[in-house]
Amino acid sequence: MTRQPVLSCHLHSFKDIGKDLLDPAHGELRELFRRFAVPSRLSALARDLGRSLGRDVEQCRRHVADWLAGEDDALRLPDGKTGLAVVRAMSQWVLDYPQDGTDAGFPFDRPLLDLYRRCLRALRASESLLRKPHDNTGAHAALERLHRILEPARSELPFQRPARTLERRARLHDELRAALRLRPTSPAAFAAPADAKTQRLELRDVEQAVAAFTRALAKRRPERGSAQDERQAIDLVLAHLERHGPSLWGHVIDLPPKLGRGIRLVERTNVILEAFWHEIKHGERRRSGRKNLADDFELLPPEAVLARNLTRADYVAVVCGSLDDLPPPSPTSTPPSDPPPACIRPPGGCDSGKSNERRYRLAARWSAMKERMAPRNGPHFIFPRIIICRHRGRTSSRTKRTSHFACSVPCHLSESWRSA
């Protein structure tokens, strides 16, 4: 019996290595920025300066653009409100650190490392402006405030160690990404896929590149000395590649003679499948308006996914020629009626199982319940959810925090609900 191959997604394997490699230092930087409150203090500075500019903010923004494009080699802090606008623009530029990424998420992007780099650059720029003569005392005071906020990123030793570690490990991670040839996704990549021969050559080249990268890492691994972090990082990458290496390859599958021989190629990643699943969930949320789709997908038939193939012209041509030639739908029987409201368990019910729990969750969708909950001309009263949430003769933990909601029902039902 032929053994079924087990293949790993290259993208998720790369992400797994990146999280183990970069997350400790990245998390340490996150805690340092929170402890010294650098982003929040920058936001407060930008907000205070914006209030000082008032209605002149648009005019000051144009003056800042002219100041940046000017030919003044000295590049002094401008006078008036324009100087405040320059300091505000510097603080906002530091806060705009996500712009340095590719919107691919961690570990492809390292946002806190980008924030650290921008802090150092803005710190050097502010020191350059502070050393030059000035007459604008208000803007100079705001610039000193900006310098005090950014100074811990350079002067505090706890910032330097994780930043250097993250820089060093990020280069190692980028080398692995180059070997795996994982590029940022784009619509063009899905619109025009390469032919089978090109994909097969690419798979072979990627496998050879990863093998060469593995051999190079083993050679440059320091055996002893002070490079302990580099040694640990290389060992971590090599351990991942040794553990998941066999499942990274084998995407070219040879067909047996009874199937006409030839080959079949499996995608290196499951990005297309995940994008398709995201599209289905997005469409279902737009249709139902609900955030939690657990019950919706439990009731969704499997054919609903296959029916989406009818949007592809090549699939339709093979199956039926055209959509007009589709067979008519089979006559359906009368849909079953909703369960009677008596299926709701009384407060003293004793049986409790997961199958019944799901029935309770769907109780609010019964047509009879909908009719009873419909607003009518009657007394307005409040009743608890405890009617449905009783289990084994005792109140569940959920009903101890009983949430009440108001509803208007006919007069003849009010006593029955209260007695229940």
C-alpha positions as CSV (number, residue, x, y, z in Angstrom):
1,M,0.0,0.0,0.0
2,T,1.4,3.4,-1.0
3,R,2.1,5.6,1.9
4,Q,0.3,9.0,1.8
5,P,2.8,11.8,1.9
6,V,2.6,14.4,4.7
7,L,3.6,17.8,3.6
8,S,4.2,21.0,5.6
9,C,3.3,24.5,4.6
10,H,6.5,26.4,3.8
11,L,4.9,29.7,5.0
12,H,3.7,28.3,8.4
13,S,7.0,26.5,9.0
14,F,8.9,29.7,8.3
15,K,6.6,31.6,10.7
16,D,7.1,29.0,13.4
17,I,10.8,29.4,13.1
18,G,10.5,33.2,13.2
19,K,8.4,33.2,16.3
20,D,10.8,31.0,18.2
21,L,13.8,33.0,16.9
22,L,12.5,36.6,17.3
23,D,9.7,36.7,19.8
24,P,11.8,36.7,23.0
25,A,13.8,39.8,22.0
26,H,10.8,41.4,20.3
27,G,8.7,40.9,23.5
28,E,11.4,42.4,25.6
29,L,11.4,45.5,23.5
30,R,7.7,45.7,23.8
31,E,7.9,45.7,27.6
32,L,10.6,48.3,27.6
33,F,8.6,50.7,25.5
34,R,5.6,50.2,27.8
35,R,7.7,50.7,30.9
36,F,9.2,54.0,29.7
37,A,5.8,54.9,28.1
38,V,7.5,56.2,24.9
39,P,4.5,55.8,22.5
40,S,2.0,57.2,24.9
41,R,4.1,60.2,25.8
42,L,4.8,60.9,22.1
43,S,1.0,60.8,21.5
44,A,0.4,63.2,24.4
45,L,3.1,65.6,22.9
46,A,1.5,65.5,19.5
47,R,-1.9,66.1,20.9
48,D,-0.8,69.0,23.1
49,L,1.0,70.7,20.2
50,G,-2.0,70.2,18.0
51,R,-4.1,72.0,20.5
52,S,-1.6,74.8,20.6
53,L,-1.8,75.2,16.8
54,G,-5.5,75.3,16.9
55,R,-7.1,76.4,13.6
56,D,-3.8,77.2,12.0
57,V,-2.8,73.5,11.7
58,E,-3.4,73.3,8.0
59,Q,-1.4,76.4,7.3
60,C,1.4,75.2,9.6
61,R,1.4,71.9,7.8
62,R,2.1,73.7,4.5
63,H,4.8,75.7,6.1
64,V,6.5,72.5,7.4
65,A,6.5,71.1,3.9
66,D,8.1,74.3,2.6
67,W,10.7,74.2,5.4
68,L,11.6,70.6,4.6
69,A,11.9,71.4,0.9
70,G,13.9,74.6,1.5
71,E,17.5,75.2,0.5
72,D,18.7,76.3,4.0
73,D,21.7,74.2,4.8
74,A,21.6,75.2,8.4
75,L,18.1,73.8,8.7
76,R,17.3,75.8,11.9
77,L,14.0,75.5,13.8
78,P,11.6,77.9,12.2
79,D,9.9,80.8,14.1
80,G,6.4,81.1,15.3
81,K,3.9,78.3,15.2
82,T,5.7,76.6,12.4
83,G,8.4,75.6,14.9
84,L,5.8,73.9,17.0
85,A,4.4,72.2,13.9
86,V,7.9,70.9,13.1
87,V,8.2,69.3,16.5
88,R,4.7,67.8,16.2
89,A,5.6,66.4,12.8
90,M,8.8,64.7,14.2
91,S,6.8,63.1,17.0
92,Q,4.1,61.9,14.5
93,W,6.8,60.5,12.2
94,V,8.1,58.4,15.1
95,L,4.6,57.1,15.8
96,D,4.2,56.2,12.1
97,Y,6.7,53.3,12.5
98,P,4.3,50.7,11.0
99,Q,4.9,52.4,7.7
100,D,8.4,50.8,7.6
101,G,6.8,47.3,7.4
102,T,5.2,45.4,4.6
103,D,1.9,44.7,6.3
104,A,2.8,41.0,6.4
105,G,2.7,40.8,10.2
106,F,5.2,39.3,12.6
107,P,7.7,37.7,12.1
108,F,8.0,39.1,8.5
109,D,7.7,42.6,10.0
110,R,9.3,43.6,13.3
111,P,7.4,46.7,14.2
112,L,9.1,47.4,17.6
113,L,12.5,47.2,16.0
114,D,11.3,49.8,13.4
115,L,10.1,52.0,16.3
116,Y,13.5,51.7,18.0
117,R,15.3,52.7,14.8
118,R,13.0,55.7,14.3
119,C,13.5,56.8,17.9
120,L,17.3,56.9,17.4
121,R,16.9,58.8,14.1
122,A,14.5,61.4,15.6
123,L,16.8,61.7,18.7
124,R,19.8,62.6,16.5
125,A,17.7,65.1,14.5
126,S,16.4,66.8,17.7
127,E,19.9,67.1,19.0
128,S,21.1,68.7,15.8
129,L,18.3,71.3,16.0
130,L,18.9,71.9,19.7
131,R,22.6,72.8,19.1
132,K,21.7,75.6,16.7
133,P,20.9,79.1,17.7
134,H,17.2,79.9,18.1
135,D,14.7,82.6,19.0
136,N,11.6,80.5,19.3
137,T,11.5,79.5,23.0
138,G,8.1,77.7,22.8
139,A,9.2,75.4,20.0
140,H,12.6,74.9,21.7
141,A,10.9,73.8,24.9
142,A,8.7,71.4,22.9
143,L,11.8,70.0,21.2
144,E,13.5,69.5,24.6
145,R,10.4,67.6,25.7
146,L,10.6,65.4,22.6
147,H,14.3,64.7,23.4
148,R,13.5,63.7,26.9
149,I,10.9,61.2,25.7
150,L,13.2,59.6,23.2
151,E,16.4,59.6,25.3
152,P,15.8,56.3,27.1
153,A,15.9,54.4,23.8
154,R,19.6,55.3,23.5
155,S,20.8,55.9,27.1
156,E,19.1,52.9,28.9
157,L,21.2,49.7,28.6
158,P,18.1,47.4,28.7
159,F,17.1,48.8,25.3
160,Q,20.4,48.1,23.6
161,R,20.7,44.4,24.3
162,P,17.4,43.2,22.9
163,A,17.7,45.6,20.0
164,R,21.1,44.1,19.0
165,T,19.8,40.6,19.5
166,L,16.8,41.3,17.3
167,E,18.9,42.9,14.6
168,R,21.3,39.9,14.5
169,R,18.5,37.3,14.5
170,A,16.4,39.2,12.0
171,R,19.3,38.9,9.5
172,L,19.4,35.2,10.0
173,H,15.7,35.0,9.5
174,D,15.8,37.0,6.3
175,E,18.5,34.6,4.9
176,L,16.2,31.7,5.5
177,R,13.3,33.6,3.8
178,A,15.5,34.2,0.8
179,A,16.4,30.5,0.6
180,L,12.7,29.5,0.8
181,R,11.7,32.3,-1.7
182,L,8.7,33.4,0.3
183,R,7.7,36.6,-1.3
184,P,4.9,39.0,-0.2
185,T,1.6,37.9,-1.6
186,S,0.0,39.9,-4.4
187,P,-3.1,39.5,-6.6
188,A,-0.9,38.9,-9.6
189,A,0.6,35.8,-8.0
190,F,-2.8,34.1,-8.0
191,A,-4.0,35.5,-11.3
192,A,-1.3,33.9,-13.5
193,P,0.2,30.8,-11.9
194,A,3.3,29.3,-13.5
195,D,3.1,26.1,-15.5
196,A,3.9,22.7,-14.1
197,K,7.5,22.6,-15.5
198,T,8.4,26.0,-14.1
199,Q,6.9,25.1,-10.7
200,R,8.9,21.8,-10.6
201,L,12.1,23.6,-11.4
202,E,11.4,26.2,-8.7
203,L,10.7,23.5,-6.1
204,R,14.1,21.8,-7.0
205,D,15.9,25.2,-6.7
206,V,14.3,26.0,-3.4
207,E,15.3,22.6,-2.0
208,Q,18.9,23.0,-3.1
209,A,19.0,26.6,-1.7
210,V,17.7,25.4,1.7
211,A,20.2,22.5,1.7
212,A,23.1,24.9,1.0
213,F,21.8,27.3,3.7
214,T,21.8,24.5,6.2
215,R,25.4,23.5,5.4
216,A,26.5,27.1,5.6
217,L,24.9,27.6,9.0
218,A,26.6,24.4,10.3
219,K,30.0,25.8,9.2
220,R,29.6,29.3,10.6
221,R,28.3,28.1,14.0
222,P,30.7,29.3,16.6
223,E,31.9,26.4,18.8
224,R,33.0,28.5,21.7
225,G,33.6,32.0,22.8
226,S,31.3,35.0,23.6
227,A,28.9,34.5,20.6
228,Q,26.4,32.6,22.7
229,D,23.3,34.2,21.3
230,E,24.4,33.5,17.7
231,R,25.2,29.9,18.6
232,Q,21.7,29.5,20.2
233,A,20.0,31.1,17.2
234,I,21.8,28.8,14.7
235,D,21.0,25.8,16.8
236,L,17.3,26.7,16.9
237,V,17.1,27.1,13.1
238,L,19.0,23.9,12.5
239,A,16.8,22.0,14.9
240,H,13.6,23.2,13.1
241,L,15.0,22.2,9.7
242,E,16.1,18.8,10.9
243,R,12.7,18.2,12.6
244,H,10.5,19.4,9.7
245,G,12.9,19.0,6.8
246,P,11.4,15.7,5.5
247,S,7.9,17.2,5.3
248,L,9.1,20.3,3.5
249,W,9.7,18.4,0.2
250,G,7.8,15.9,-1.9
251,H,5.3,18.2,-3.6
252,V,6.0,16.5,-6.9
253,I,3.8,13.4,-6.9
254,D,4.2,10.7,-9.6
255,L,1.0,9.1,-10.7
256,P,0.7,5.3,-11.1
257,P,0.3,3.7,-14.6
258,K,-3.4,3.1,-14.0
259,L,-3.9,6.9,-13.7
260,G,-2.0,7.6,-16.9
261,R,1.4,8.3,-15.2
262,G,2.5,11.9,-15.2
263,I,2.9,14.1,-12.2
264,R,0.8,16.2,-9.9
265,L,2.2,19.3,-8.1
266,V,1.0,20.3,-4.6
267,E,1.2,23.9,-3.6
268,R,4.1,24.8,-1.3
269,T,1.8,26.8,1.0
270,N,-1.9,26.6,1.9
271,V,-2.3,30.4,1.4
272,I,-4.8,29.8,-1.4
273,L,-6.9,27.5,0.8
274,E,-6.8,30.0,3.7
275,A,-7.7,32.9,1.5
276,F,-10.6,30.9,0.1
277,W,-11.8,30.0,3.7
278,H,-11.5,33.7,4.6
279,E,-13.6,34.6,1.6
280,I,-16.3,32.1,2.6
281,K,-16.5,33.5,6.2
282,H,-16.5,37.1,5.0
283,G,-19.5,36.3,2.7
284,E,-21.3,34.5,5.4
285,R,-20.9,37.4,7.8
286,R,-22.2,39.8,5.2
287,R,-25.2,37.5,4.6
288,S,-26.1,36.9,8.3
289,G,-24.7,39.9,10.1
290,R,-23.3,37.7,12.9
291,K,-19.8,37.6,14.2
292,N,-19.9,34.1,15.6
293,L,-20.4,31.7,12.7
294,A,-20.2,28.4,14.6
295,D,-23.8,27.4,14.2
296,D,-24.0,28.7,10.7
297,F,-21.2,26.5,9.5
298,E,-22.6,23.5,11.4
299,L,-25.7,23.8,9.4
300,L,-24.0,24.7,6.1
301,P,-24.0,21.7,3.7
302,P,-20.7,20.7,2.1
303,E,-22.1,21.2,-1.3
304,A,-22.2,24.9,-0.7
305,V,-18.4,25.0,-1.0
306,L,-18.4,22.9,-4.2
307,A,-21.1,25.1,-5.7
308,R,-18.6,27.9,-5.8
309,N,-16.8,26.1,-8.6
310,L,-19.7,27.1,-10.9
311,T,-18.1,30.6,-11.0
312,R,-15.2,29.2,-13.0
313,A,-15.8,28.9,-16.7
314,D,-13.4,25.9,-17.2
315,Y,-15.1,23.9,-14.5
316,V,-18.5,24.6,-16.0
317,A,-17.3,23.7,-19.4
318,V,-16.1,20.3,-18.2
319,V,-19.1,19.5,-16.0
320,C,-22.1,20.7,-18.1
321,G,-20.9,22.9,-20.9
322,S,-22.8,26.0,-19.7
323,L,-24.9,27.1,-16.8
324,D,-28.0,27.0,-19.0
325,D,-27.5,23.2,-19.3
326,L,-27.5,22.5,-15.6
327,P,-30.2,20.0,-14.6
328,P,-33.2,21.4,-12.8
329,P,-33.3,21.1,-9.0
330,S,-35.0,18.0,-7.6
331,P,-38.4,18.6,-6.1
332,T,-38.0,19.2,-2.4
333,S,-40.3,17.9,0.2
334,T,-42.1,20.1,2.7
335,P,-39.6,21.4,5.2
336,P,-40.0,20.1,8.6
337,S,-41.8,22.3,11.1
338,D,-40.0,23.9,14.0
339,P,-39.8,21.9,17.2
340,P,-42.6,22.8,19.5
341,P,-41.8,25.2,22.3
342,A,-42.3,22.4,24.7
343,C,-38.8,21.2,23.8
344,I,-37.5,23.9,26.1
345,R,-36.3,22.2,29.2
346,P,-38.3,23.2,32.3
347,P,-36.4,24.7,35.2
348,G,-36.3,21.4,37.0
349,G,-34.9,19.4,34.0
350,C,-32.2,16.9,35.0
351,D,-30.6,15.8,31.7
352,S,-27.7,17.8,30.4
353,G,-25.7,17.0,27.3
354,K,-23.9,18.8,24.5
355,S,-26.5,17.8,21.9
356,N,-29.2,19.5,24.0
357,E,-27.0,22.5,24.7
358,R,-26.9,23.2,21.0
359,R,-30.7,22.9,20.9
360,Y,-31.0,25.5,23.6
361,R,-28.8,27.9,21.6
362,L,-31.0,27.6,18.6
363,A,-34.2,28.1,20.7
364,A,-34.2,31.8,20.0
365,R,-34.5,31.1,16.2
366,W,-37.8,29.0,16.4
367,S,-40.7,30.7,14.8
368,A,-42.9,30.1,17.9
369,M,-40.3,31.9,20.0
370,K,-40.1,34.7,17.5
371,E,-43.9,35.1,17.6
372,R,-43.9,35.3,21.4
373,M,-41.0,37.7,21.5
374,A,-42.7,40.0,18.9
375,P,-43.7,43.3,20.5
376,R,-47.5,43.7,21.0
377,N,-49.8,45.9,22.9
378,G,-49.4,44.4,26.4
379,P,-47.7,45.0,29.7
380,H,-43.9,45.6,29.8
381,F,-42.1,43.4,32.2
382,I,-38.7,41.9,32.8
383,F,-37.9,38.2,33.0
384,P,-34.6,36.4,33.6
385,R,-32.6,34.0,31.3
386,I,-32.7,31.5,34.1
387,I,-35.6,29.8,32.3
388,I,-33.3,28.1,29.8
389,C,-30.0,27.9,31.8
390,R,-30.9,25.4,34.6
391,H,-29.0,22.2,34.7
392,R,-29.5,19.1,36.9
393,G,-31.8,20.9,39.3
394,R,-29.4,23.7,40.2
395,T,-28.5,27.0,38.8
396,S,-25.5,27.2,36.6
397,S,-22.6,29.6,37.1
398,R,-23.9,31.6,34.1
399,T,-27.3,32.2,35.7
400,K,-25.8,33.4,39.0
401,R,-25.0,36.5,37.0
402,T,-28.5,36.6,35.6
403,S,-29.0,39.0,32.8
404,H,-32.5,40.4,32.4
405,F,-33.9,41.8,29.3
406,A,-37.2,43.6,28.7
407,C,-39.9,42.4,26.4
408,S,-43.5,43.3,25.6
409,V,-45.8,40.3,25.6
410,P,-49.6,39.7,25.7
411,C,-51.4,39.9,29.0
412,H,-52.3,36.2,29.1
413,L,-48.6,35.2,28.9
414,S,-47.2,37.4,31.7
415,E,-48.3,35.1,34.6
416,S,-47.1,32.0,32.9
417,W,-43.6,33.5,32.4
418,R,-43.5,34.7,36.0
419,S,-44.6,31.3,37.4
420,A,-41.9,29.6,35.3
